[in-house]
Amino acid sequence: MRLNAAIVVLLTSLVAASYGFGIYLFAQLVPDMQASLGFGFSFVGAVTASAQFGFLVCAMLAVWLTPRVGGGNVIVASGAVCALALLLMPLSNNIAVLGMLLVVLAGTAATVFVPMVDVISKVVAYRYRGLAMGLVSSGTSYGVAINSLLVPIYAPQGEWRSVWWVVGLLTLVMAVAVLLVFKRAGLLSWSVAPAPTGSLGEIALPSLRSELIRPWVLLVWSMNLLIGFSTFPFQTYLSSYLRTELGFDVQYTAQVWAVIGFVGMFAGLAIGWLSDLVGLRAAMIFVYCCVVIAALIFVVQPSGHWPLVAAVLFSTAFYPIFGLIPAYVSKLASSSAMAISVFGIANVMQGSGGILGNYGAGLLANHSGSFAGVYTVISVVGVLLIVLTLKLPREAPEPAAGMTIRG
């Protein structure tokens, strides 16, 4: 039991590193890196869009690799690559190289998160998987919280590279710990069974193909596209909006990010617990309402303490949704192969939405000279997500005792 708990904690730490120490640290350091390296917001939009492209490619790769080499092996390799990429970030003055490293970091986020479903299904009992997924989905918030402690210390002195060094070394320690614990738990065995019928490599089979075009599956994929389109640019341009347009200093901006990270530490578990009481659809509607209100605050009243209120609302929504979606898929999918395929493609759609959202938001901000339009679009997309959620079928009940459902 302790070993299983350690595995869930380590998965959370790798999500914190691959998500929190990658694009989200870059988002906090954009003004400081701009001053040092001289790039504009068009580059920010292009590089974050490229990072999301890396995410979706690696999500597909993870779906293909996981049933063939095992989720544990994919996760361990991803942790090592993530640590290496973070440690290389402060060594380069070339923005093209930095962009490539951010793409790699986004890719490791996908190759950590997608196999997570496979590993958790092996080490966590069915009735506790929602709680486990809720904790892991909050992992990014821990990374964001650490960033918020480091950025005010180093960024004002122009030492933004030091932040990358610290998080890179932390991730290296995490990667070694994952290797040791996964090896002890027997999760690194290469004697993996052949890929199940209906896996991504055989997705053209009529039986699985018919399952994957069911209305609820298409709705989930559409929602993931919109989630990436709206929530990713919300964070990508947050520091730039606060510091360059609204006139807040680096300390206040760091406080906003700290609130996002702190609330996120508990949001995944809290919303996961709420979903057990009221259902996954109701929980989704709640978090999308939070996104809408948070975005509208940055349009209507982006002054005083209101950005902190928006940070609380956004964090309450953002981290839990990455636990609610896989939990919903696992309850409606008719087989493990279908669940992995649906969830993997959902991550691809999420990455595609992130590409469109980040790049489009950068163009819109450059064209209009303000980020207010970006947050207006985000609020509209949030309303659309609420409408789509209302069209989802109710999730399946918990299976009878003795039945095993792989999520």
BATOR-478574 format. One record per residue (C-alpha): residue number from 1; residue in one letter; x, y, z. Coordinates in steps of 0.2 Angstrom, whole numbers, plus 2048, in hexadecimal, padded with zeros to 3 digits. Layout:
> num residu x y z
> NUM a X Y Z
...
REM end
This chain:
> num residu x y z
> 1 m 800 800 800
> 2 r 80E 80C 804
> 3 l 817 808 7F4
> 4 n 807 80B 7EA
> 5 a 805 81C 7F3
> 6 a 817 820 7EF
> 7 i 814 81C 7DD
> 8 v 805 828 7DC
> 9 v 80F 836 7E5
> 10 l 81D 834 7D9
> 11 l 811 835 7CA
> 12 t 80B 845 7D1
> 13 s 81D 84B 7D3
> 14 l 820 847 7C0
> 15 v 811 850 7BB
> 16 a 816 85F 7C5
> 17 a 827 85F 7BC
> 18 s 822 85B 7AA
> 19 y 813 867 7AB
> 20 g 817 873 7B9
> 21 f 829 875 7B5
> 22 g 827 876 7A2
> 23 i 81B 882 799
> 24 y 814 889 7A9
> 25 l 825 88E 7B0
> 26 f 828 896 79F
> 27 a 818 89F 7A0
> 28 q 81E 8A7 7B1
> 29 l 82F 8AB 7AA
> 30 v 829 8B3 799
> 31 p 82C 8C5 79E
> 32 d 83D 8C1 7A5
> 33 m 843 8B6 797
> 34 q 83C 8C3 78A
> 35 a 847 8D1 792
> 36 s 856 8C5 791
> 37 l 854 8BD 780
> 38 g 849 8CA 777
> 39 f 83B 8C0 770
> 40 g 829 8C6 76E
> 41 f 818 8BF 771
> 42 s 817 8B8 760
> 43 f 825 8AC 765
> 44 v 81C 8A8 775
> 45 g 80D 8A3 76C
> 46 a 817 899 75F
> 47 v 821 890 76C
> 48 t 813 88B 777
> 49 a 809 886 768
> 50 s 817 87B 763
> 51 a 819 874 775
> 52 q 807 86F 773
> 53 f 80A 866 763
> 54 g 818 85D 76C
> 55 f 80C 858 779
> 56 l 7FF 851 76D
> 57 v 80C 847 763
> 58 c 813 83F 773
> 59 a 801 83C 779
> 60 m 7FF 831 769
> 61 l 810 829 76C
> 62 a 80C 825 77E
> 63 v 7FB 81D 779
> 64 w 805 812 76D
> 65 l 814 80E 779
> 66 t 80B 80B 789
> 67 p 803 7FA 785
> 68 r 813 7F4 77C
> 69 v 821 7F9 789
> 70 g 817 7FD 798
> 71 g 811 80D 7A0
> 72 g 81F 80C 7AE
> 73 n 82D 80C 7A1
> 74 v 825 81A 797
> 75 i 823 825 7A7
> 76 v 835 822 7AD
> 77 a 83C 826 79C
> 78 s 831 836 79B
> 79 g 838 83B 7AC
> 80 a 84A 83A 7A7
> 81 v 847 844 797
> 82 c 83D 851 7A1
> 83 a 84C 854 7AD
> 84 l 858 855 79F
> 85 a 84E 862 795
> 86 l 84B 86D 7A5
> 87 l 85E 86C 7A8
> 88 l 862 872 796
> 89 m 856 881 797
> 90 p 862 88D 7A0
> 91 l 871 888 795
> 92 s 86A 88F 785
> 93 n 868 8A1 77E
> 94 n 861 89B 76E
> 95 i 84E 89D 76E
> 96 a 84B 890 761
> 97 v 854 883 76D
> 98 l 84A 889 77B
> 99 g 83A 887 771
> 100 m 840 875 76D
> 101 l 843 871 77F
> 102 l 831 877 784
> 103 v 82A 86C 776
> 104 v 834 85D 77E
> 105 l 82D 862 790
> 106 a 81B 862 789
> 107 g 81E 851 781
> 108 t 824 84A 792
> 109 a 814 851 79A
> 110 a 80A 846 78E
> 111 t 815 837 790
> 112 v 813 838 7A3
> 113 f 801 83B 7A3
> 114 v 7FA 82F 797
> 115 p 803 81F 79E
> 116 m 7FD 825 7AF
> 117 v 7EC 81D 7AC
> 118 d 7F5 80C 7A9
> 119 v 800 80D 7B8
> 120 i 7F2 813 7C4
> 121 s 7E7 805 7BE
> 122 k 7F4 7F8 7C3
> 123 v 7F8 7FF 7D5
> 124 v 7E8 808 7DA
> 125 a 7D7 800 7DE
> 126 y 7C9 805 7D3
> 127 r 7BF 80E 7E1
> 128 y 7CF 819 7E5
> 129 r 7D4 81D 7D3
> 130 g 7CA 82D 7D3
> 131 l 7D3 833 7E2
> 132 a 7E4 82E 7DB
> 133 m 7E0 836 7CA
> 134 g 7DB 846 7D3
> 135 l 7EB 847 7DD
> 136 v 7F6 844 7CD
> 137 s 7EB 851 7C3
> 138 s 7F0 85E 7D0
> 139 g 802 85A 7CE
> 140 t 804 869 7C2
> 141 s 7FF 874 7D1
> 142 y 80E 86F 7DB
> 143 g 81A 873 7CD
> 144 v 811 884 7CB
> 145 a 812 887 7DE
> 146 i 825 883 7DE
> 147 n 827 88F 7CF
> 148 s 81E 89D 7D9
> 149 l 82B 89B 7E7
> 150 l 83A 89B 7DB
> 151 v 835 8A9 7CF
> 152 p 834 8B8 7DB
> 153 i 845 8B3 7E2
> 154 y 84F 8B2 7D2
> 155 a 845 8BB 7C4
> 156 p 847 8CD 7CC
> 157 q 85A 8CB 7CB
> 158 g 859 8C5 7B9
> 159 e 85E 8B3 7BE
> 160 w 850 8AA 7B6
> 161 r 85C 89C 7B1
> 162 s 85E 898 7C3
> 163 v 84C 893 7C4
> 164 w 84E 886 7B6
> 165 w 85E 87F 7BE
> 166 v 854 87C 7CF
> 167 v 845 874 7C7
> 168 g 850 86A 7BC
> 169 l 85A 863 7CA
> 170 l 84A 85F 7D4
> 171 t 843 856 7C5
> 172 l 853 84B 7C4
> 173 v 850 846 7D6
> 174 m 83E 841 7D2
> 175 a 843 837 7C2
> 176 v 84F 82D 7CC
> 177 a 843 82A 7DA
> 178 v 836 824 7CD
> 179 l 842 818 7C5
> 180 l 846 810 7D6
> 181 v 834 80F 7DC
> 182 f 82D 809 7CC
> 183 k 83B 7FC 7CB
> 184 r 836 7F6 7DD
> 185 a 824 7F5 7D8
> 186 g 827 7EA 7C9
> 187 l 821 7F8 7BD
> 188 l 830 7F7 7B2
> 189 s 82E 7E6 7AB
> 190 w 831 7E4 798
> 191 s 827 7D4 797
> 192 v 818 7DE 792
> 193 a 809 7D5 78A
> 194 p 806 7D9 778
> 195 a 7FB 7E9 774
> 196 p 7E9 7E5 777
> 197 t 7DD 7E3 769
> 198 g 7D6 7F4 765
> 199 s 7E6 7FE 76B
> 200 l 7EB 80D 761
> 201 g 7F5 803 755
> 202 e 7E5 7F9 750
> 203 i 7D9 807 752
> 204 a 7D2 804 741
> 205 l 7C9 7F4 747
> 206 p 7B7 7F6 744
> 207 s 7B2 7F2 756
> 208 l 7BD 7FF 75E
> 209 r 7BA 80B 751
> 210 s 7A7 80B 754
> 211 e 7AB 80D 766
> 212 l 7B6 81C 763
> 213 i 7A9 826 759
> 214 r 79B 825 766
> 215 p 794 836 76A
> 216 w 79B 837 77C
> 217 v 7AC 833 775
> 218 l 7AB 841 768
> 219 l 7A4 84D 776
> 220 v 7B3 849 781
> 221 w 7C0 84C 773
> 222 s 7B7 85C 76F
> 223 m 7B7 862 781
> 224 n 7CA 85E 782
> 225 l 7CD 868 773
> 226 l 7C4 877 77B
> 227 i 7CD 874 78C
> 228 g 7DE 876 784
> 229 f 7D8 885 779
> 230 s 7D2 88E 788
> 231 t 7DC 889 798
> 232 f 7ED 889 791
> 233 p 7EE 89B 78A
> 234 f 7E6 8A0 79B
> 235 q 7F6 89C 7A3
> 236 t 802 89F 795
> 237 y 7FE 8B1 794
> 238 l 7F9 8B4 7A6
> 239 s 80A 8BB 7AC
> 240 s 80C 8C6 79C
> 241 y 7FA 8CD 79F
> 242 l 7FD 8D1 7B1
> 243 r 80E 8D8 7B0
> 244 t 80F 8E1 79E
> 245 e 7FD 8E7 79C
> 246 l 7F5 8E8 7AD
> 247 g 805 8EF 7B6
> 248 f 807 8E2 7C4
> 249 d 818 8DF 7CA
> 250 v 821 8CE 7CB
> 251 q 81D 8CB 7DD
> 252 y 80B 8CD 7DA
> 253 t 80B 8C2 7CB
> 254 a 814 8B5 7D5
> 255 q 807 8B6 7E2
> 256 v 7FA 8B2 7D5
> 257 w 803 8A3 7CF
> 258 a 806 89E 7E1
> 259 v 7F3 89E 7E3
> 260 i 7F1 894 7D4
> 261 g 7FD 887 7DA
> 262 f 7F7 887 7EC
> 263 v 7E5 884 7E8
> 264 g 7E9 877 7DB
> 265 m 7F2 86D 7E8
> 266 f 7E1 869 7EF
> 267 a 7D5 86C 7E1
> 268 g 7D8 85B 7D8
> 269 l 7D3 852 7E8
> 270 a 7C5 85D 7ED
> 271 i 7BD 85D 7DC
> 272 g 7C0 84A 7DB
> 273 w 7B7 848 7EB
> 274 l 7A9 853 7E5
> 275 s 7A7 849 7D5
> 276 d 7A4 83A 7E0
> 277 l 796 842 7E8
> 278 v 78D 84C 7DA
> 279 g 794 843 7CA
> 280 l 7A2 846 7BE
> 281 r 797 851 7B2
> 282 a 791 85C 7C0
> 283 a 7A3 85E 7C6
> 284 m 7A8 863 7B4
> 285 i 79B 870 7B3
> 286 f 7A1 878 7C3
> 287 v 7B3 879 7BD
> 288 y 7AE 880 7AD
> 289 c 7A4 88E 7B6
> 290 c 7B3 892 7BF
> 291 v 7BD 894 7AF
> 292 v 7B0 8A0 7A8
> 293 i 7AF 8AB 7B8
> 294 a 7C2 8AB 7B9
> 295 a 7C4 8B1 7A7
> 296 l 7B7 8BE 7A9
> 297 i 7BF 8C5 7B8
> 298 f 7CF 8C9 7AD
> 299 v 7C3 8D1 7A0
> 300 v 7B8 8DB 7AC
> 301 q 7C1 8DE 7BC
> 302 p 7D4 8DA 7BA
> 303 s 7DA 8E5 7C9
> 304 g 7DD 8E5 7DB
> 305 h 7DB 8D4 7E3
> 306 w 7CF 8CD 7D5
> 307 p 7DD 8C5 7CC
> 308 l 7E0 8BA 7DB
> 309 v 7CE 8B6 7DC
> 310 a 7CF 8B1 7C9
> 311 a 7DF 8A6 7CE
> 312 v 7D5 89D 7DB
> 313 l 7C6 899 7CF
> 314 f 7D2 894 7C0
> 315 s 7DC 888 7CB
> 316 t 7CD 880 7D2
> 317 a 7C8 87C 7C1
> 318 f 7D8 879 7B7
> 319 y 7E0 86B 7C1
> 320 p 7D1 860 7C5
> 321 i 7CB 85F 7B3
> 322 f 7DA 854 7AE
> 323 g 7D4 848 7BB
> 324 l 7C2 849 7B7
> 325 i 7C4 845 7A5
> 326 p 7CD 835 7A7
> 327 a 7C2 830 7B5
> 328 y 7B3 833 7AA
> 329 v 7BB 829 79B
> 330 s 7BF 81A 7A6
> 331 k 7AD 819 7AC
> 332 l 7A5 819 79B
> 333 a 7B2 810 790
> 334 s 7AD 7FE 78D
> 335 s 7BF 7F7 78E
> 336 s 7D1 7FC 794
> 337 a 7D6 7FE 781
> 338 m 7C8 80A 77E
> 339 a 7CC 814 78E
> 340 i 7DE 816 789
> 341 s 7DA 81A 777
> 342 v 7CD 827 77C
> 343 f 7D8 82F 789
> 344 g 7E7 82F 77E
> 345 i 7DE 838 770
> 346 a 7D5 844 77C
> 347 n 7E7 849 781
> 348 v 7EB 84C 76E
> 349 m 7DB 857 76D
> 350 q 7E0 860 77C
> 351 g 7F1 863 775
> 352 s 7EA 869 764
> 353 g 7DF 875 76E
> 354 g 7EE 87C 777
> 355 i 7F7 87F 766
> 356 l 7E8 888 75F
> 357 g 7E5 892 770
> 358 n 7F7 897 773
> 359 y 7FB 89C 762
> 360 g 7EA 8A5 75F
> 361 a 7EB 8AE 76F
> 362 g 7FC 8B4 76B
> 363 l 7F6 8BB 75A
> 364 l 7E7 8C3 762
> 365 a 7F1 8CB 770
> 366 n 7FD 8D2 763
> 367 h 7EF 8D8 757
> 368 s 7E4 8E0 765
> 369 g 7F2 8E6 770
> 370 s 7E9 8DF 77F
> 371 f 7E6 8CE 787
> 372 a 7D4 8D2 78C
> 373 g 7CE 8CA 77C
> 374 v 7D7 8BA 780
> 375 y 7CE 8B8 790
> 376 t 7BD 8BD 788
> 377 v 7BF 8AE 77C
> 378 i 7C4 8A3 78B
> 379 s 7B4 8A7 794
> 380 v 7AA 8A3 784
> 381 v 7B2 892 782
> 382 g 7AF 88F 794
> 383 v 79C 891 791
> 384 l 79D 885 782
> 385 l 7A5 878 78D
> 386 i 797 879 79A
> 387 v 78A 876 78B
> 388 l 794 867 785
> 389 t 795 860 796
> 390 l 783 860 798
> 391 k 782 855 789
> 392 l 78D 847 790
> 393 p 785 837 796
> 394 r 785 833 7A8
> 395 e 794 829 7AE
> 396 a 793 816 7B1
> 397 p 790 811 7C3
> 398 e 79E 808 7CD
> 399 p 7A0 7F6 7C8
> 400 a 79A 7E7 7D3
> 401 a 7A6 7DF 7DF
> 402 g 7B2 7D3 7D6
> 403 m 7B2 7DC 7C5
> 404 t 7C2 7E4 7BF
> 405 i 7C1 7F3 7B4
> 406 r 7D2 7FA 7AE
> 407 g 7D2 80D 7AD
REM end
